[in-house]
Amino acid sequence: MPLDGSALGTCASEQMEALERDYGDEEGVQVGMVMTIVEIVKEQGTGPSGNPRYISHVRMRHNVGDPYRVIGLMQQAMHNLLSSSGPSSEE
């Protein structure tokens, strides 16, 4: 069965709409670094109690060659997430 990319597409579309809303009218603003992190979940049989067991793979893509800049962006995103008051952040 092929992967359903609708969750990834929806997330990217919502992010772009939020960016347009927040920065669309400003002069000299452009998208810089872009990163996607996706978790792939795969069923791996059943456990001793008969419940399904799953494994998780995390994949990441970005458009920057400097790994330290990628780490810095991830740290800033973590800070934004931990300091936000809601369940999700549009920053």
MOPAC internal coordinates of N, CA, C and O (Angstrom, degrees):
PM7 1SCF
backbone

  N    0.0000 0     0.00 0     0.00 0    0    0    0
  C    1.4427 1     0.00 0     0.00 0    1    0    0
  C    1.5242 1   108.56 1     0.00 0    2    1    0
  O    1.2310 1   119.86 1   -51.77 1    3    2    1
  N    1.3388 1   117.87 1   128.23 1    3    2    1
  C    1.4629 1   119.89 1   179.15 1    5    3    2
  C    1.5277 1   111.29 1   -68.96 1    6    5    3
  O    1.2310 1   121.34 1   -25.66 1    7    6    5
  N    1.3250 1   115.04 1   154.34 1    7    6    5
  C    1.4648 1   120.41 1   178.29 1    9    7    6
  C    1.5221 1   110.25 1   -68.41 1   10    9    7
  O    1.2310 1   120.62 1   -37.14 1   11   10    9
  N    1.3143 1   116.42 1   142.86 1   11   10    9
  C    1.4612 1   122.98 1   175.01 1   13   11   10
  C    1.5251 1   107.55 1   -91.84 1   14   13   11
  O    1.2310 1   120.25 1   -69.85 1   15   14   13
  N    1.2966 1   117.12 1   110.15 1   15   14   13
  C    1.4607 1   121.68 1  -177.49 1   17   15   14
  C    1.5167 1   113.92 1   -89.23 1   18   17   15
  O    1.2310 1   119.83 1  -169.85 1   19   18   17
  N    1.3337 1   117.93 1    10.15 1   19   18   17
  C    1.4659 1   119.74 1  -175.46 1   21   19   18
  C    1.5290 1   112.13 1   -64.03 1   22   21   19
  O    1.2310 1   119.22 1   143.78 1   23   22   21
  N    1.3247 1   119.09 1   -36.22 1   23   22   21
  C    1.4723 1   120.63 1   179.47 1   25   23   22
  C    1.5247 1   110.06 1   -63.81 1   26   25   23
  O    1.2310 1   120.35 1   136.71 1   27   26   25
  N    1.3212 1   116.94 1   -43.29 1   27   26   25
  C    1.4681 1   121.05 1   178.92 1   29   27   26
  C    1.5272 1   110.76 1   -65.31 1   30   29   27
  O    1.2310 1   120.32 1   135.81 1   31   30   29
  N    1.3274 1   116.99 1   -44.19 1   31   30   29
  C    1.4641 1   121.06 1   178.96 1   33   31   30
  C    1.5156 1   112.42 1   -63.55 1   34   33   31
  O    1.2310 1   120.47 1   138.37 1   35   34   33
  N    1.3312 1   116.70 1   -41.63 1   35   34   33
  C    1.4661 1   121.06 1   178.96 1   37   35   34
  C    1.5197 1   111.06 1   -63.53 1   38   37   35
  O    1.2310 1   120.35 1   135.75 1   39   38   37
  N    1.3238 1   116.93 1   -44.25 1   39   38   37
  C    1.4631 1   121.51 1  -179.98 1   41   39   38
  C    1.5306 1   110.51 1   -62.09 1   42   41   39
  O    1.2310 1   120.17 1   134.40 1   43   42   41
  N    1.3219 1   117.29 1   -45.60 1   43   42   41
  C    1.4719 1   121.10 1  -179.90 1   45   43   42
  C    1.5271 1   110.70 1   -64.66 1   46   45   43
  O    1.2310 1   120.39 1   139.72 1   47   46   45
  N    1.3131 1   116.85 1   -40.28 1   47   46   45
  C    1.4601 1   120.92 1   179.40 1   49   47   46
  C    1.5261 1   111.22 1   -65.49 1   50   49   47
  O    1.2310 1   120.21 1   136.00 1   51   50   49
  N    1.3349 1   117.21 1   -44.00 1   51   50   49
  C    1.4659 1   121.08 1   178.43 1   53   51   50
  C    1.5327 1   111.00 1   -63.62 1   54   53   51
  O    1.2310 1   120.33 1   141.57 1   55   54   53
  N    1.3284 1   116.97 1   -38.43 1   55   54   53
  C    1.4634 1   120.31 1   178.15 1   57   55   54
  C    1.5248 1   110.52 1   -64.06 1   58   57   55
  O    1.2310 1   120.33 1   136.39 1   59   58   57
  N    1.3321 1   116.98 1   -43.61 1   59   58   57
  C    1.4599 1   120.24 1  -179.29 1   61   59   58
  C    1.5199 1   110.83 1   -64.60 1   62   61   59
  O    1.2310 1   120.03 1   140.25 1   63   62   61
  N    1.3370 1   117.55 1   -39.75 1   63   62   61
  C    1.4686 1   120.99 1   176.62 1   65   63   62
  C    1.5337 1   110.91 1   -61.89 1   66   65   63
  O    1.2310 1   120.17 1   137.58 1   67   66   65
  N    1.3339 1   117.27 1   -42.42 1   67   66   65
  C    1.4712 1   121.29 1   179.15 1   69   67   66
  C    1.5269 1   110.39 1   -65.15 1   70   69   67
  O    1.2310 1   119.94 1   139.41 1   71   70   69
  N    1.3163 1   117.73 1   -40.59 1   71   70   69
  C    1.4632 1   120.84 1   178.27 1   73   71   70
  C    1.5233 1   111.21 1   -64.48 1   74   73   71
  O    1.2310 1   120.48 1   137.85 1   75   74   73
  N    1.3244 1   116.69 1   -42.15 1   75   74   73
  C    1.4687 1   120.86 1   177.41 1   77   75   74
  C    1.5199 1   110.92 1   -61.44 1   78   77   75
  O    1.2310 1   120.72 1   137.28 1   79   78   77
  N    1.3247 1   116.23 1   -42.72 1   79   78   77
  C    1.4625 1   121.24 1  -179.67 1   81   79   78
  C    1.5341 1   110.59 1   -64.06 1   82   81   79
  O    1.2310 1   120.31 1   136.76 1   83   82   81
  N    1.3316 1   117.02 1   -43.24 1   83   82   81
  C    1.4683 1   120.85 1  -174.85 1   85   83   82
  C    1.5231 1   114.16 1   -83.18 1   86   85   83
  O    1.2310 1   119.83 1   148.18 1   87   86   85
  N    1.3264 1   117.93 1   -31.82 1   87   86   85
  C    1.4735 1   120.49 1  -172.48 1   89   87   86
  C    1.5222 1   114.49 1  -127.29 1   90   89   87
  O    1.2310 1   119.85 1   177.87 1   91   90   89
  N    1.3300 1   117.89 1    -2.13 1   91   90   89
  C    1.4637 1   121.71 1  -171.78 1   93   91   90
  C    1.5115 1   115.63 1   -59.93 1   94   93   91
  O    1.2310 1   119.61 1   150.59 1   95   94   93
  N    1.3261 1   118.35 1   -29.41 1   95   94   93
  C    1.4652 1   121.37 1  -177.44 1   97   95   94
  C    1.5249 1   113.37 1   -93.42 1   98   97   95
  O    1.2310 1   119.76 1   175.42 1   99   98   97
  N    1.3158 1   118.07 1    -4.58 1   99   98   97
  C    1.4680 1   120.79 1  -176.72 1  101   99   98
  C    1.5251 1   111.02 1   -83.09 1  102  101   99
  O    1.2310 1   121.17 1   -39.68 1  103  102  101
  N    1.3229 1   115.37 1   140.32 1  103  102  101
  C    1.4693 1   122.18 1   176.31 1  105  103  102
  C    1.5256 1   109.97 1   -75.92 1  106  105  103
  O    1.2310 1   119.96 1   -35.35 1  107  106  105
  N    1.3215 1   117.68 1   144.65 1  107  106  105
  C    1.4532 1   122.40 1   172.32 1  109  107  106
  C    1.5126 1   115.42 1    72.99 1  110  109  107
  O    1.2310 1   119.74 1  -165.22 1  111  110  109
  N    1.3213 1   118.10 1    14.78 1  111  110  109
  C    1.4659 1   121.49 1  -179.86 1  113  111  110
  C    1.5238 1   108.69 1   -97.72 1  114  113  111
  O    1.2310 1   121.30 1   -44.56 1  115  114  113
  N    1.3231 1   115.13 1   135.44 1  115  114  113
  C    1.4655 1   119.79 1   177.13 1  117  115  114
  C    1.5242 1   109.48 1  -144.49 1  118  117  115
  O    1.2310 1   120.51 1   -21.14 1  119  118  117
  N    1.3174 1   116.63 1   158.86 1  119  118  117
  C    1.4597 1   121.71 1   176.56 1  121  119  118
  C    1.5200 1   107.16 1   -74.54 1  122  121  119
  O    1.2310 1   120.64 1   -50.85 1  123  122  121
  N    1.3252 1   116.38 1   129.15 1  123  122  121
  C    1.4602 1   121.73 1   177.75 1  125  123  122
  C    1.5132 1   109.98 1   -97.59 1  126  125  123
  O    1.2310 1   120.91 1    63.55 1  127  126  125
  N    1.3013 1   115.86 1  -116.45 1  127  126  125
  C    1.4535 1   121.30 1  -179.17 1  129  127  126
  C    1.5268 1   110.53 1   -69.61 1  130  129  127
  O    1.2310 1   120.81 1   -38.23 1  131  130  129
  N    1.3160 1   116.07 1   141.77 1  131  130  129
  C    1.4605 1   122.48 1   176.91 1  133  131  130
  C    1.5195 1   107.76 1  -126.45 1  134  133  131
  O    1.2310 1   120.82 1   -44.15 1  135  134  133
  N    1.3247 1   116.04 1   135.85 1  135  134  133
  C    1.4608 1   121.09 1   179.56 1  137  135  134
  C    1.5228 1   108.47 1  -139.08 1  138  137  135
  O    1.2310 1   120.99 1   -41.02 1  139  138  137
  N    1.3117 1   115.71 1   138.98 1  139  138  137
  C    1.4652 1   120.40 1   171.23 1  141  139  138
  C    1.5179 1   108.01 1  -123.67 1  142  141  139
  O    1.2310 1   121.03 1   -40.48 1  143  142  141
  N    1.3236 1   115.64 1   139.52 1  143  142  141
  C    1.4547 1   122.35 1   174.92 1  145  143  142
  C    1.5191 1   106.36 1  -125.52 1  146  145  143
  O    1.2310 1   120.41 1   -55.40 1  147  146  145
  N    1.3149 1   116.82 1   124.60 1  147  146  145
  C    1.4617 1   121.47 1  -175.91 1  149  147  146
  C    1.5238 1   109.16 1  -128.81 1  150  149  147
  O    1.2310 1   121.05 1   -46.47 1  151  150  149
  N    1.3272 1   115.60 1   133.53 1  151  150  149
  C    1.4668 1   120.76 1   174.20 1  153  151  150
  C    1.5230 1   108.02 1   -99.93 1  154  153  151
  O    1.2310 1   121.11 1   -51.12 1  155  154  153
  N    1.3174 1   115.49 1   128.88 1  155  154  153
  C    1.4652 1   122.06 1   173.78 1  157  155  154
  C    1.5235 1   106.95 1  -106.33 1  158  157  155
  O    1.2310 1   120.52 1   -54.23 1  159  158  157
  N    1.3244 1   116.62 1   125.77 1  159  158  157
  C    1.4600 1   122.18 1  -178.97 1  161  159  158
  C    1.5178 1   107.90 1  -111.46 1  162  161  159
  O    1.2310 1   121.13 1   -48.52 1  163  162  161
  N    1.3309 1   115.44 1   131.48 1  163  162  161
  C    1.4646 1   120.88 1  -177.43 1  165  163  162
  C    1.5258 1   109.54 1  -129.81 1  166  165  163
  O    1.2310 1   120.94 1   -48.17 1  167  166  165
  N    1.3110 1   115.81 1   131.83 1  167  166  165
  C    1.4620 1   120.01 1   177.76 1  169  167  166
  C    1.5252 1   109.07 1   -72.16 1  170  169  167
  O    1.2310 1   121.09 1   -45.80 1  171  170  169
  N    1.3377 1   115.52 1   134.20 1  171  170  169
  C    1.4626 1   122.92 1  -178.84 1  173  171  170
  C    1.5248 1   110.17 1  -123.52 1  174  173  171
  O    1.2310 1   120.13 1  -117.63 1  175  174  173
  N    1.2894 1   117.36 1    62.37 1  175  174  173
  C    1.4529 1   120.13 1   177.38 1  177  175  174
  C    1.5148 1   112.88 1    73.64 1  178  177  175
  O    1.2310 1   121.20 1    25.95 1  179  178  177
  N    1.3245 1   115.32 1  -154.05 1  179  178  177
  C    1.4568 1   120.56 1  -179.29 1  181  179  178
  C    1.5192 1   109.99 1  -127.28 1  182  181  179
  O    1.2310 1   121.44 1   -26.07 1  183  182  181
  N    1.3354 1   114.85 1   153.93 1  183  182  181
  C    1.4491 1   121.47 1   178.07 1  185  183  182
  C    1.5184 1   110.64 1   -84.07 1  186  185  183
  O    1.2310 1   120.14 1     1.11 1  187  186  185
  N    1.3165 1   117.33 1  -178.89 1  187  186  185
  C    1.4639 1   121.68 1  -178.48 1  189  187  186
  C    1.5261 1   113.27 1   -59.84 1  190  189  187
  O    1.2310 1   120.31 1   150.60 1  191  190  189
  N    1.3260 1   117.00 1   -29.40 1  191  190  189
  C    1.4668 1   119.74 1  -179.24 1  193  191  190
  C    1.5218 1   112.32 1   -87.66 1  194  193  191
  O    1.2310 1   120.44 1  -177.57 1  195  194  193
  N    1.3243 1   116.77 1     2.43 1  195  194  193
  C    1.4622 1   120.50 1   179.47 1  197  195  194
  C    1.5176 1   114.36 1    89.69 1  198  197  195
  O    1.2310 1   119.98 1   176.49 1  199  198  197
  N    1.3201 1   117.64 1    -3.51 1  199  198  197
  C    1.4606 1   120.90 1   177.89 1  201  199  198
  C    1.5235 1   110.25 1   -78.55 1  202  201  199
  O    1.2310 1   120.41 1   -33.45 1  203  202  201
  N    1.3265 1   116.83 1   146.55 1  203  202  201
  C    1.4710 1   119.00 1   179.05 1  205  203  202
  C    1.5323 1   111.33 1   -64.88 1  206  205  203
  O    1.2310 1   121.36 1   -35.72 1  207  206  205
  N    1.3390 1   115.00 1   144.28 1  207  206  205
  C    1.4677 1   121.65 1   175.39 1  209  207  206
  C    1.5129 1   107.84 1  -109.12 1  210  209  207
  O    1.2310 1   121.00 1   -35.82 1  211  210  209
  N    1.3209 1   115.70 1   144.18 1  211  210  209
  C    1.4606 1   121.10 1  -177.98 1  213  211  210
  C    1.5215 1   110.27 1  -128.30 1  214  213  211
  O    1.2310 1   121.25 1   -29.69 1  215  214  213
  N    1.3276 1   115.22 1   150.31 1  215  214  213
  C    1.4564 1   121.15 1   169.46 1  217  215  214
  C    1.5248 1   107.29 1  -117.92 1  218  217  215
  O    1.2310 1   120.82 1   -24.40 1  219  218  217
  N    1.3033 1   116.05 1   155.60 1  219  218  217
  C    1.4492 1   121.42 1  -175.89 1  221  219  218
  C    1.5290 1   109.51 1  -127.30 1  222  221  219
  O    1.2310 1   120.92 1   -45.42 1  223  222  221
  N    1.3146 1   115.85 1   134.58 1  223  222  221
  C    1.4613 1   122.45 1   174.52 1  225  223  222
  C    1.5260 1   107.27 1  -119.64 1  226  225  223
  O    1.2310 1   119.99 1   -44.87 1  227  226  225
  N    1.3217 1   117.63 1   135.13 1  227  226  225
  C    1.4550 1   121.98 1   178.31 1  229  227  226
  C    1.5163 1   108.40 1  -111.00 1  230  229  227
  O    1.2310 1   121.40 1   -52.50 1  231  230  229
  N    1.3396 1   114.93 1   127.50 1  231  230  229
  C    1.4655 1   121.33 1   178.92 1  233  231  230
  C    1.5128 1   109.08 1  -118.27 1  234  233  231
  O    1.2310 1   120.51 1   -36.32 1  235  234  233
  N    1.3280 1   116.64 1   143.68 1  235  234  233
  C    1.4571 1   121.89 1  -179.58 1  237  235  234
  C    1.5268 1   109.16 1  -135.04 1  238  237  235
  O    1.2310 1   121.49 1   -39.07 1  239  238  237
  N    1.3196 1   114.75 1   140.93 1  239  238  237
  C    1.4689 1   121.55 1   173.29 1  241  239  238
  C    1.5186 1   107.65 1  -133.03 1  242  241  239
  O    1.2310 1   120.58 1   -33.78 1  243  242  241
  N    1.3261 1   116.50 1   146.22 1  243  242  241
  C    1.4648 1   121.18 1   176.68 1  245  243  242
  C    1.5197 1   108.31 1  -152.30 1  246  245  243
  O    1.2310 1   121.28 1   -11.79 1  247  246  245
  N    1.3311 1   115.16 1   168.21 1  247  246  245
  C    1.4669 1   119.90 1  -176.35 1  249  247  246
  C    1.5257 1   113.25 1  -113.13 1  250  249  247
  O    1.2310 1   120.28 1  -150.71 1  251  250  249
  N    1.3301 1   117.06 1    29.29 1  251  250  249
  C    1.4672 1   121.12 1  -177.84 1  253  251  250
  C    1.5290 1   109.63 1  -125.65 1  254  253  251
  O    1.2310 1   120.79 1   -41.45 1  255  254  253
  N    1.3066 1   116.09 1   138.55 1  255  254  253
  C    1.4558 1   120.11 1   179.70 1  257  255  254
  C    1.5236 1   114.77 1   -83.76 1  258  257  255
  O    1.2310 1   120.04 1   163.19 1  259  258  257
  N    1.3298 1   117.53 1   -16.81 1  259  258  257
  C    1.4643 1   121.51 1  -175.89 1  261  259  258
  C    1.5287 1   109.89 1   -90.86 1  262  261  259
  O    1.2310 1   119.77 1   -70.31 1  263  262  261
  N    1.3426 1   118.04 1   109.69 1  263  262  261
  C    1.4673 1   119.59 1  -177.50 1  265  263  262
  C    1.5250 1   113.39 1   -64.02 1  266  265  263
  O    1.2310 1   119.62 1   152.00 1  267  266  265
  N    1.3302 1   118.33 1   -28.00 1  267  266  265
  C    1.4616 1   120.57 1   179.31 1  269  267  266
  C    1.5290 1   111.10 1   -69.33 1  270  269  267
  O    1.2310 1   120.88 1   145.63 1  271  270  269
  N    1.3145 1   115.93 1   -34.37 1  271  270  269
  C    1.4629 1   119.69 1   176.17 1  273  271  270
  C    1.5272 1   110.32 1   -67.63 1  274  273  271
  O    1.2310 1   120.33 1   142.02 1  275  274  273
  N    1.3239 1   116.98 1   -37.98 1  275  274  273
  C    1.4704 1   121.27 1   176.80 1  277  275  274
  C    1.5290 1   109.74 1   -62.48 1  278  277  275
  O    1.2310 1   120.20 1   134.78 1  279  278  277
  N    1.3231 1   117.22 1   -45.22 1  279  278  277
  C    1.4693 1   121.29 1   178.99 1  281  279  278
  C    1.5246 1   110.16 1   -61.91 1  282  281  279
  O    1.2310 1   120.07 1   137.96 1  283  282  281
  N    1.3191 1   117.46 1   -42.04 1  283  282  281
  C    1.4582 1   120.99 1   178.36 1  285  283  282
  C    1.5188 1   112.02 1   -61.62 1  286  285  283
  O    1.2310 1   120.42 1   138.57 1  287  286  285
  N    1.3206 1   116.81 1   -41.43 1  287  286  285
  C    1.4606 1   120.24 1   178.01 1  289  287  286
  C    1.5240 1   110.72 1   -64.80 1  290  289  287
  O    1.2310 1   120.42 1   139.30 1  291  290  289
  N    1.3223 1   116.80 1   -40.70 1  291  290  289
  C    1.4646 1   120.17 1   178.49 1  293  291  290
  C    1.5263 1   110.42 1   -64.25 1  294  293  291
  O    1.2310 1   119.86 1   140.24 1  295  294  293
  N    1.3242 1   117.87 1   -39.76 1  295  294  293
  C    1.4623 1   120.97 1   178.01 1  297  295  294
  C    1.5231 1   111.05 1   -65.47 1  298  297  295
  O    1.2310 1   120.22 1   139.28 1  299  298  297
  N    1.3172 1   117.19 1   -40.72 1  299  298  297
  C    1.4695 1   120.05 1   178.41 1  301  299  298
  C    1.5267 1   110.39 1   -65.49 1  302  301  299
  O    1.2310 1   120.36 1   139.17 1  303  302  301
  N    1.3354 1   116.92 1   -40.83 1  303  302  301
  C    1.4627 1   120.26 1   177.78 1  305  303  302
  C    1.5270 1   110.67 1   -62.87 1  306  305  303
  O    1.2310 1   119.94 1   139.95 1  307  306  305
  N    1.3222 1   117.72 1   -40.05 1  307  306  305
  C    1.4660 1   121.54 1   177.84 1  309  307  306
  C    1.5262 1   109.83 1   -63.65 1  310  309  307
  O    1.2310 1   120.28 1   136.08 1  311  310  309
  N    1.3231 1   117.08 1   -43.92 1  311  310  309
  C    1.4661 1   121.23 1   177.90 1  313  311  310
  C    1.5343 1   109.99 1   -59.92 1  314  313  311
  O    1.2310 1   120.10 1   133.70 1  315  314  313
  N    1.3368 1   117.41 1   -46.30 1  315  314  313
  C    1.4642 1   121.40 1   179.73 1  317  315  314
  C    1.5280 1   110.60 1   -60.93 1  318  317  315
  O    1.2310 1   120.05 1   137.77 1  319  318  317
  N    1.3139 1   117.50 1   -42.23 1  319  318  317
  C    1.4543 1   121.61 1  -178.74 1  321  319  318
  C    1.5229 1   110.57 1   -65.36 1  322  321  319
  O    1.2310 1   120.17 1   134.28 1  323  322  321
  N    1.3260 1   117.28 1   -45.72 1  323  322  321
  C    1.4592 1   121.06 1  -177.56 1  325  323  322
  C    1.5229 1   112.45 1   -70.16 1  326  325  323
  O    1.2310 1   119.85 1   153.46 1  327  326  325
  N    1.3180 1   117.89 1   -26.54 1  327  326  325
  C    1.4573 1   120.25 1  -179.29 1  329  327  326
  C    1.5127 1   113.04 1   -94.09 1  330  329  327
  O    1.2310 1   119.71 1   173.75 1  331  330  329
  N    1.3458 1   118.15 1    -6.25 1  331  330  329
  C    1.4667 1   119.63 1   179.57 1  333  331  330
  C    1.5136 1   110.33 1   -76.38 1  334  333  331
  O    1.2310 1   120.76 1   -28.48 1  335  334  333
  N    1.3121 1   116.15 1   151.52 1  335  334  333
  C    1.4691 1   119.65 1  -177.35 1  337  335  334
  C    1.5137 1   112.35 1   -92.11 1  338  337  335
  O    1.2310 1   119.80 1   166.43 1  339  338  337
  N    1.3226 1   117.99 1   -13.57 1  339  338  337
  C    1.4626 1   120.86 1  -177.16 1  341  339  338
  C    1.5113 1   112.10 1  -106.66 1  342  341  339
  O    1.2310 1   120.79 1    -2.24 1  343  342  341
  N    1.3287 1   116.10 1   177.76 1  343  342  341
  C    1.4656 1   120.28 1  -178.76 1  345  343  342
  C    1.5212 1   113.69 1   -71.81 1  346  345  343
  O    1.2310 1   119.88 1   160.03 1  347  346  345
  N    1.3403 1   117.83 1   -19.97 1  347  346  345
  C    1.4637 1   120.38 1   178.13 1  349  347  346
  C    1.5028 1   108.89 1  -140.82 1  350  349  347
  O    1.2310 1   121.25 1   -21.93 1  351  350  349
  N    1.3096 1   115.21 1   158.07 1  351  350  349
  C    1.4572 1   120.62 1  -179.85 1  353  351  350
  C    1.5078 1   109.02 1  -123.04 1  354  353  351
  O    1.2310 1   120.17 1   -40.88 1  355  354  353
  N    1.3181 1   117.28 1   139.12 1  355  354  353
  C    1.4581 1   121.23 1   178.55 1  357  355  354
  C    1.5177 1   111.22 1  -102.38 1  358  357  355
  O    1.2310 1   119.78 1  -159.81 1  359  358  357
  N    1.3061 1   118.02 1    20.19 1  359  358  357
  C    1.4696 1   121.29 1  -179.40 1  361  359  358
  C    1.4963 1   110.76 1   -85.42 1  362  361  359
  O    1.2310 1   120.10 1   180.00 1  363  362  361

